[in-house]
Amino acid sequence: MAASDSEVGAAPRPKEAEKPIEPLRLPTVEEIRGQDIWNNCAVRSVVSGVMGGGLGLFMGLFLGALDNPLQQEEMTARQQFVYTTKQMGRRSLSSAKTFAVMGLIFSAAECVIEKARAKHDTTNTAVAGCVTGGALSAKGGPKAACVGCAGFAGFSVMIEKFLDRHD
């Protein structure tokens, strides 16, 4: 007589084996077109620049609101309000421009490097961070550009590891 699964000595079957296999879903034409558009470095860079500008705008509003004038005891409530509003506007525009340029340069550099290397890894992030940091601090001279390159590359890699986007 042949032994069955229910007899002594047979290992119980795992419950995962009882689940039905789901069919493979192919992407639709619209999904493929969307991926093709997003894989365009110019599109990716512009979107990152716009998002960076939006982030900078909100950060500028927040930090501008925290700025207190030194002579606040001598100012009327209206003067304080006007001062704070102007400070928020200046900070917002400045931060928006800086973050927009930062996002645009970083995203463009990372995308171009990724396409040239045909790899998606942390090296792309480090090089793009170096390019971004160097470009943003280039007005300060070669030493500032090198420090900016190293600092932004290190920061980018730390963020990358924290978010754990790559294996």
C-alpha positions as a Markdown table, in Angstrom:
| # | Residue | x | y | z |
|---|---|---|---|---|
| 1 | Met | 0.0 | 0.0 | 0.0 |
| 2 | Ala | 1.4 | 3.5 | -0.9 |
| 3 | Ala | 1.9 | 6.1 | 1.8 |
| 4 | Ser | -0.3 | 9.3 | 1.5 |
| 5 | Asp | 0.5 | 12.8 | 2.8 |
| 6 | Ser | -1.7 | 12.3 | 5.8 |
| 7 | Glu | 0.2 | 9.4 | 7.1 |
| 8 | Val | 2.9 | 9.5 | 9.8 |
| 9 | Gly | 6.3 | 10.9 | 8.7 |
| 10 | Ala | 5.0 | 13.1 | 5.8 |
| 11 | Ala | 5.8 | 16.9 | 6.1 |
| 12 | Pro | 2.7 | 19.2 | 6.2 |
| 13 | Arg | 2.3 | 21.2 | 3.0 |
| 14 | Pro | 2.8 | 25.0 | 3.5 |
| 15 | Lys | -0.2 | 27.2 | 3.1 |
| 16 | Glu | 1.6 | 29.4 | 0.4 |
| 17 | Ala | 1.4 | 26.5 | -2.1 |
| 18 | Glu | -2.4 | 26.6 | -1.9 |
| 19 | Lys | -2.7 | 30.2 | -3.1 |
| 20 | Pro | -3.5 | 30.6 | -6.7 |
| 21 | Ile | -0.9 | 32.0 | -9.0 |
| 22 | Glu | -1.8 | 35.5 | -10.2 |
| 23 | Pro | -1.5 | 36.2 | -13.9 |
| 24 | Leu | 1.2 | 38.5 | -15.1 |
| 25 | Arg | -0.2 | 41.9 | -16.0 |
| 26 | Leu | 1.5 | 43.7 | -18.9 |
| 27 | Pro | 1.7 | 47.5 | -18.9 |
| 28 | Thr | -0.8 | 49.4 | -20.9 |
| 29 | Val | 0.2 | 51.6 | -23.8 |
| 30 | Glu | -0.5 | 54.7 | -21.6 |
| 31 | Glu | 1.8 | 53.3 | -18.9 |
| 32 | Ile | 4.6 | 52.7 | -21.4 |
| 33 | Arg | 4.3 | 56.2 | -22.8 |
| 34 | Gly | 4.3 | 57.6 | -19.3 |
| 35 | Gln | 7.5 | 55.7 | -18.5 |
| 36 | Asp | 9.1 | 56.9 | -21.7 |
| 37 | Ile | 8.3 | 60.5 | -20.9 |
| 38 | Trp | 9.6 | 60.2 | -17.4 |
| 39 | Asn | 12.8 | 58.5 | -18.6 |
| 40 | Asn | 13.6 | 61.7 | -20.6 |
| 41 | Cys | 16.3 | 63.6 | -18.8 |
| 42 | Ala | 15.0 | 67.0 | -19.7 |
| 43 | Val | 11.5 | 66.2 | -18.4 |
| 44 | Arg | 12.9 | 64.7 | -15.2 |
| 45 | Ser | 15.2 | 67.7 | -14.6 |
| 46 | Val | 12.4 | 70.3 | -15.1 |
| 47 | Val | 10.0 | 68.4 | -12.8 |
| 48 | Ser | 12.8 | 68.2 | -10.2 |
| 49 | Gly | 13.5 | 71.9 | -10.6 |
| 50 | Val | 9.8 | 72.8 | -10.2 |
| 51 | Met | 9.5 | 70.5 | -7.1 |
| 52 | Gly | 12.7 | 71.9 | -5.6 |
| 53 | Gly | 11.4 | 75.5 | -6.2 |
| 54 | Gly | 8.2 | 74.6 | -4.4 |
| 55 | Leu | 10.1 | 73.1 | -1.5 |
| 56 | Gly | 12.3 | 76.2 | -1.3 |
| 57 | Leu | 9.3 | 78.5 | -1.4 |
| 58 | Phe | 7.7 | 76.8 | 1.6 |
| 59 | Met | 11.0 | 76.6 | 3.5 |
| 60 | Gly | 11.6 | 80.3 | 2.8 |
| 61 | Leu | 8.1 | 81.2 | 4.1 |
| 62 | Phe | 8.7 | 79.2 | 7.3 |
| 63 | Leu | 12.2 | 80.5 | 7.9 |
| 64 | Gly | 11.2 | 84.0 | 7.0 |
| 65 | Ala | 8.4 | 83.9 | 9.5 |
| 66 | Leu | 10.9 | 82.9 | 12.3 |
| 67 | Asp | 13.1 | 86.0 | 11.6 |
| 68 | Asn | 12.7 | 88.5 | 14.3 |
| 69 | Pro | 13.9 | 92.1 | 13.8 |
| 70 | Leu | 16.5 | 93.2 | 16.3 |
| 71 | Gln | 14.6 | 96.4 | 17.2 |
| 72 | Gln | 11.3 | 94.7 | 17.6 |
| 73 | Glu | 10.5 | 96.6 | 20.8 |
| 74 | Glu | 10.8 | 99.9 | 19.0 |
| 75 | Met | 8.5 | 98.7 | 16.1 |
| 76 | Thr | 4.7 | 99.0 | 16.0 |
| 77 | Ala | 2.6 | 95.9 | 15.3 |
| 78 | Arg | 2.1 | 97.1 | 11.7 |
| 79 | Gln | 5.8 | 97.7 | 11.2 |
| 80 | Gln | 6.6 | 94.2 | 12.5 |
| 81 | Phe | 4.0 | 92.7 | 10.2 |
| 82 | Val | 5.3 | 94.5 | 7.2 |
| 83 | Tyr | 8.9 | 93.6 | 8.1 |
| 84 | Thr | 8.0 | 89.9 | 8.6 |
| 85 | Thr | 6.0 | 89.8 | 5.3 |
| 86 | Lys | 8.9 | 91.3 | 3.3 |
| 87 | Gln | 11.4 | 89.0 | 5.0 |
| 88 | Met | 9.2 | 86.0 | 4.2 |
| 89 | Gly | 9.0 | 87.1 | 0.6 |
| 90 | Arg | 12.7 | 87.6 | 0.2 |
| 91 | Arg | 13.5 | 84.3 | 1.9 |
| 92 | Ser | 10.9 | 82.5 | -0.2 |
| 93 | Leu | 12.2 | 83.7 | -3.5 |
| 94 | Ser | 15.8 | 83.1 | -2.6 |
| 95 | Ser | 15.2 | 79.6 | -1.3 |
| 96 | Ala | 12.9 | 78.8 | -4.2 |
| 97 | Lys | 15.6 | 79.8 | -6.8 |
| 98 | Thr | 18.3 | 77.9 | -4.9 |
| 99 | Phe | 16.3 | 74.7 | -4.5 |
| 100 | Ala | 15.1 | 74.8 | -8.1 |
| 101 | Val | 18.6 | 75.1 | -9.5 |
| 102 | Met | 19.8 | 72.5 | -7.1 |
| 103 | Gly | 17.1 | 70.0 | -8.1 |
| 104 | Leu | 17.5 | 70.7 | -11.8 |
| 105 | Ile | 21.3 | 70.3 | -11.8 |
| 106 | Phe | 21.2 | 67.2 | -9.6 |
| 107 | Ser | 18.5 | 65.5 | -11.5 |
| 108 | Ala | 20.0 | 66.3 | -14.9 |
| 109 | Ala | 23.5 | 65.1 | -13.8 |
| 110 | Glu | 22.1 | 61.9 | -12.2 |
| 111 | Cys | 20.0 | 61.1 | -15.3 |
| 112 | Val | 22.8 | 61.7 | -17.8 |
| 113 | Ile | 25.3 | 59.7 | -15.7 |
| 114 | Glu | 22.8 | 56.8 | -15.3 |
| 115 | Lys | 22.1 | 56.7 | -19.1 |
| 116 | Ala | 25.9 | 56.8 | -19.9 |
| 117 | Arg | 26.8 | 54.1 | -17.4 |
| 118 | Ala | 23.7 | 52.0 | -18.0 |
| 119 | Lys | 23.5 | 51.4 | -14.3 |
| 120 | His | 21.3 | 52.6 | -11.4 |
| 121 | Asp | 23.5 | 52.7 | -8.3 |
| 122 | Thr | 25.0 | 54.9 | -5.6 |
| 123 | Thr | 27.9 | 55.9 | -7.8 |
| 124 | Asn | 25.5 | 57.9 | -10.0 |
| 125 | Thr | 24.2 | 59.7 | -6.9 |
| 126 | Ala | 27.8 | 60.5 | -5.6 |
| 127 | Val | 28.9 | 61.9 | -9.0 |
| 128 | Ala | 25.7 | 63.9 | -9.5 |
| 129 | Gly | 26.1 | 65.3 | -5.9 |
| 130 | Cys | 29.6 | 66.3 | -6.7 |
| 131 | Val | 28.6 | 68.0 | -9.9 |
| 132 | Thr | 25.7 | 69.8 | -8.1 |
| 133 | Gly | 27.8 | 70.9 | -5.1 |
| 134 | Gly | 30.7 | 72.1 | -7.4 |
| 135 | Ala | 28.4 | 74.0 | -9.7 |
| 136 | Leu | 26.5 | 75.7 | -6.8 |
| 137 | Ser | 29.7 | 76.8 | -5.1 |
| 138 | Ala | 31.9 | 77.5 | -8.2 |
| 139 | Lys | 31.6 | 81.3 | -7.7 |
| 140 | Gly | 33.7 | 81.0 | -4.6 |
| 141 | Gly | 36.7 | 79.7 | -6.6 |
| 142 | Pro | 38.2 | 76.2 | -7.1 |
| 143 | Lys | 38.7 | 75.5 | -3.4 |
| 144 | Ala | 35.0 | 76.3 | -2.7 |
| 145 | Ala | 34.0 | 74.2 | -5.7 |
| 146 | Cys | 36.0 | 71.2 | -4.4 |
| 147 | Val | 34.5 | 71.5 | -0.9 |
| 148 | Gly | 31.0 | 71.9 | -2.3 |
| 149 | Cys | 31.6 | 68.8 | -4.5 |
| 150 | Ala | 32.8 | 66.7 | -1.6 |
| 151 | Gly | 30.1 | 68.0 | 0.8 |
| 152 | Phe | 27.2 | 67.6 | -1.6 |
| 153 | Ala | 28.4 | 64.2 | -2.8 |
| 154 | Gly | 28.7 | 62.9 | 0.8 |
| 155 | Phe | 25.3 | 64.3 | 1.7 |
| 156 | Ser | 23.7 | 62.8 | -1.4 |
| 157 | Val | 25.1 | 59.4 | -0.7 |
| 158 | Met | 24.0 | 59.6 | 3.0 |
| 159 | Ile | 20.5 | 60.5 | 1.9 |
| 160 | Glu | 20.6 | 57.7 | -0.7 |
| 161 | Lys | 21.6 | 55.1 | 1.9 |
| 162 | Phe | 19.0 | 56.5 | 4.3 |
| 163 | Leu | 16.2 | 56.1 | 1.7 |
| 164 | Asp | 17.8 | 52.9 | 0.5 |
| 165 | Arg | 16.8 | 53.3 | -3.1 |
| 166 | His | 19.6 | 51.2 | -4.5 |
| 167 | Asp | 20.8 | 47.8 | -3.6 |
